[in-house]
Amino acid sequence: MIEEEIVEYYKLLYLRGQTTLLSGNISAKSEQYIVITPSSMPKPLLKPSDLVYIDLEGRVVKGNKAPSSEWRMHVAIYRRRPDVAAVVHTHAVAPTVLAERIDSGLLAESESYLGGGIAVVPYIKPGTWELAEAVAEALGKSNVAILSRHGVVAVGSSLAEAVNRAEVVNDLAWATLIKLWAGRGP
């Protein structure tokens, strides 16, 4: 079930250092609804019953918790990209700090996994419709966006694909940092 997948993939991202206890969020389409992580809960400890179902207007249709404060961003992405079945938002440090400097050509497999370039969205206050629309716009041409001072958003046709894209961007950021440390950077 999609609820178990969300819970397991969030734990994986947490264990790999891409989120903190309360940061980040994941959603997936389930028929006409969006299943999303709740706000202000320790995400690695979530149970499937903690997840929230919302419609494409952001109204809670199932669950007794508040949806992620970034529900607007998830809704805007699904509206813009009907091909997307999952959205992953991490707060991975390396890609966030190196957003403008990431060299996507450093790892050969990254281009095939990402399916396009990495968009960079300038800083916009989190949780706002302004950020939601800017991210959805950026993801109109890409499958991954780095939000300045905020984190990474990756989309996919499945949770596995979206999570993998977030991980690939994190790997590219670390590869870029190692290249810079070695004195061969831009």
Buried (B, 14 or more C-beta within 10 A) or exposed (E): EBBEBBBBBBBBBBEBEBBBEEBBBBBBBBEEBBBBBBBEBEBBEBEBEBBBBBEBEBEBEEBEBEBBBBBBBBBBBBBBBEEBBBBBBBBBBBBBBBBEEBBBEBBEEBEEBBBEEBBBBEEBEBBBEEBBBBBBBBBEEBBBBBBBEBBBBBBBEBBEBBBBBBBBBBBBBBBBBEBBEEEEEE
